[in-house]
Amino acid sequence: MSYNLLKGKKGIIFGALDEKSVAWKVAEKAHDEGAVFTLTNTPLALRFGKLNELAEKIKAEIIPADATRVEDLEQVIRQSMEILGGKVDFILHSIAMSMNVRKSREYDDLDYTYYHQTIDISAMSFHKMLQVAKKLDAINEWGSVLALSYIAAQRTLYRYNDMADAKAMLESIARSFGYIYGREKHIRINTVSQSPTITTAGSGVKGIDALLDFTDRMSPLGNATAEECANFCIVLFSDLSKKITMQNIFHDGGFSSMGMSLRAMTQYNKCLDEDE
Ligand SMILES: NC(=O)c1ccc[n+]([C@@H]2O[C@H](COP(=O)([O-])OP(=O)(O)OC[C@H]3O[C@@H](n4cnc5c(N)ncnc54)[C@H](O)[C@@H]3O)[C@@H](O)[C@H]2O)c1
């Protein structure tokens, strides 16, 4: 069902790789809700992913860019304004990658070149994107910028590794830039902390199946899907959330507020009984 929540709005969506990507779902929903926008991803992702399929379906233009490169970001933002005929109202940062995670390097044995890349791709790119957009005066007043985060920014989750540091930085950038952009342009900046989700990036974390099962059982509402995350992103891009800024908002079925659940307690008691 469509509510025309983004009718007349323009945007840029970073990070749709294939139909599992959170950004892909956001693009589909944004299109359904009346927005026009450009899509962007790295040249490599464009070669191996399926972004063309999405672009054809929703009639959006693709602009290749490596989000760690300021020149590429300038190009994406300038070109987007040309294509869309003016400033944008929303930007989605849905970008993450860690070679340390991919190569199963433990947190006490990180490769520092990879660590730099993790921070640059998964966090600093958000600052670069915001700084370029601000210098080019590319976002309309009351615009909305979102990045996707994960609870590992606050809590330690086995195997999330250096991505936890990147997410903590990402959330901090949303607050620090959110103050300046809010004060000067009434532009809001938030992060959405999503449940673990099976996507290409999500599957990079070994043991994601067990993690997904654990968080699903611990969350009173169960894990949030990528599609549900997209619905929430649309609300945050819409005028219905104009006064929300500098926040990290958990979209996780309640997991972040849980300590012990009835199910976990029952299971724990059973294990204790078995040991006796
Ligand atoms: N999947 C999960 O469990 C989960 C949970 C919470 C948050 N998130 C976050 O959601 C966001 C999207 O991830 P996803 O799960 O949809 O996976 P995904 O693999 O579909 O998306 C990650 C995207 O990052 C892009 N990317 C990597 N390096 C880039 C670069 N240098 N420049 C531009 N783009 C680059 C990839 O091409 C890909 O499209 C990420 O920030 C991720 O950390 C995911």
Ligand as a Chemical Component Dictionary entry (heavy atoms), coordinates in Angstrom:
data_LIG
# 
_chem_comp.id                   LIG 
_chem_comp.type                 NON-POLYMER 
_chem_comp.pdbx_formal_charge   0 
_chem_comp.three_letter_code    LIG 
# 
loop_
_chem_comp_atom.comp_id 
_chem_comp_atom.atom_id 
_chem_comp_atom.alt_atom_id 
_chem_comp_atom.type_symbol 
_chem_comp_atom.charge 
_chem_comp_atom.model_Cartn_x 
_chem_comp_atom.model_Cartn_y 
_chem_comp_atom.model_Cartn_z 
_chem_comp_atom.pdbx_ordinal 
LIG N1  N1  N 0  22.705 -7.140 7.294  1  
LIG C1  C1  C 0  22.745 -6.899 8.590  2  
LIG O1  O1  O 0  22.693 -7.804 9.439  3  
LIG C2  C2  C 0  22.805 -5.467 9.054  4  
LIG C3  C3  C 0  22.406 -5.138 10.368 5  
LIG C4  C4  C 0  22.512 -3.812 10.792 6  
LIG C5  C5  C 0  23.021 -2.843 9.926  7  
LIG N2  N2  N 1  23.394 -3.206 8.664  8  
LIG C6  C6  C 0  23.972 -2.167 7.799  9  
LIG O2  O2  O 0  23.155 -1.966 6.682  10 
LIG C7  C7  C 0  23.956 -1.382 5.647  11 
LIG C8  C8  C 0  23.680 -2.097 4.333  12 
LIG O3  O3  O 0  24.131 -3.408 4.378  13 
LIG P1  P1  P 0  23.283 -4.629 3.828  14 
LIG O4  O4  O 0  23.075 -5.528 4.976  15 
LIG O5  O5  O -1 22.121 -4.167 3.030  16 
LIG O6  O6  O 0  24.347 -5.378 2.893  17 
LIG P2  P2  P 0  24.778 -5.165 1.360  18 
LIG O7  O7  O 0  25.990 -6.002 1.188  19 
LIG O8  O8  O 0  23.633 -5.444 0.468  20 
LIG O9  O9  O 0  25.156 -3.620 1.281  21 
LIG C9  C9  C 0  26.433 -3.106 1.582  22 
LIG C10 C10 C 0  26.773 -2.158 0.451  23 
LIG O10 O10 O 0  27.963 -1.412 0.717  24 
LIG C11 C11 C 0  28.521 -1.157 -0.582 25 
LIG N3  N3  N 0  29.901 -0.677 -0.485 26 
LIG C12 C12 C 0  30.981 -1.346 0.002  27 
LIG N4  N4  N 0  32.097 -0.591 -0.144 28 
LIG C13 C13 C 0  31.700 0.583  -0.718 29 
LIG C14 C14 C 0  32.369 1.776  -1.103 30 
LIG N5  N5  N 0  33.698 1.936  -0.954 31 
LIG N6  N6  N 0  31.647 2.775  -1.684 32 
LIG C15 C15 C 0  30.307 2.643  -1.852 33 
LIG N7  N7  N 0  29.618 1.545  -1.501 34 
LIG C16 C16 C 0  30.308 0.532  -0.932 35 
LIG C17 C17 C 0  28.420 -2.527 -1.245 36 
LIG O11 O11 O 0  28.669 -2.496 -2.628 37 
LIG C18 C18 C 0  26.999 -2.897 -0.873 38 
LIG O12 O12 O 0  26.079 -2.435 -1.844 39 
LIG C19 C19 C 0  25.398 -1.475 6.136  40 
LIG O13 O13 O 0  25.783 -0.246 6.715  41 
LIG C20 C20 C 0  25.308 -2.542 7.214  42 
LIG O14 O14 O 0  26.339 -2.486 8.173  43 
LIG C21 C21 C 0  23.278 -4.473 8.211  44 
# 
loop_
_chem_comp_bond.comp_id 
_chem_comp_bond.atom_id_1 
_chem_comp_bond.atom_id_2 
_chem_comp_bond.value_order 
_chem_comp_bond.pdbx_ordinal 
LIG N1  C1  SING 1  
LIG C1  O1  DOUB 2  
LIG C1  C2  SING 3  
LIG C2  C3  SING 4  
LIG C2  C21 DOUB 5  
LIG C3  C4  DOUB 6  
LIG C4  C5  SING 7  
LIG C5  N2  DOUB 8  
LIG N2  C6  SING 9  
LIG N2  C21 SING 10 
LIG C6  O2  SING 11 
LIG C6  C20 SING 12 
LIG O2  C7  SING 13 
LIG C7  C8  SING 14 
LIG C7  C19 SING 15 
LIG C8  O3  SING 16 
LIG O3  P1  SING 17 
LIG P1  O4  DOUB 18 
LIG P1  O5  SING 19 
LIG P1  O6  SING 20 
LIG O6  P2  SING 21 
LIG P2  O7  DOUB 22 
LIG P2  O8  SING 23 
LIG P2  O9  SING 24 
LIG O9  C9  SING 25 
LIG C9  C10 SING 26 
LIG C10 O10 SING 27 
LIG C10 C18 SING 28 
LIG O10 C11 SING 29 
LIG C11 N3  SING 30 
LIG C11 C17 SING 31 
LIG N3  C12 SING 32 
LIG N3  C16 SING 33 
LIG C12 N4  DOUB 34 
LIG N4  C13 SING 35 
LIG C13 C14 SING 36 
LIG C13 C16 DOUB 37 
LIG C14 N5  SING 38 
LIG C14 N6  DOUB 39 
LIG N6  C15 SING 40 
LIG C15 N7  DOUB 41 
LIG N7  C16 SING 42 
LIG C17 O11 SING 43 
LIG C17 C18 SING 44 
LIG C18 O12 SING 45 
LIG C19 O13 SING 46 
LIG C19 C20 SING 47 
LIG C20 O14 SING 48 
# 
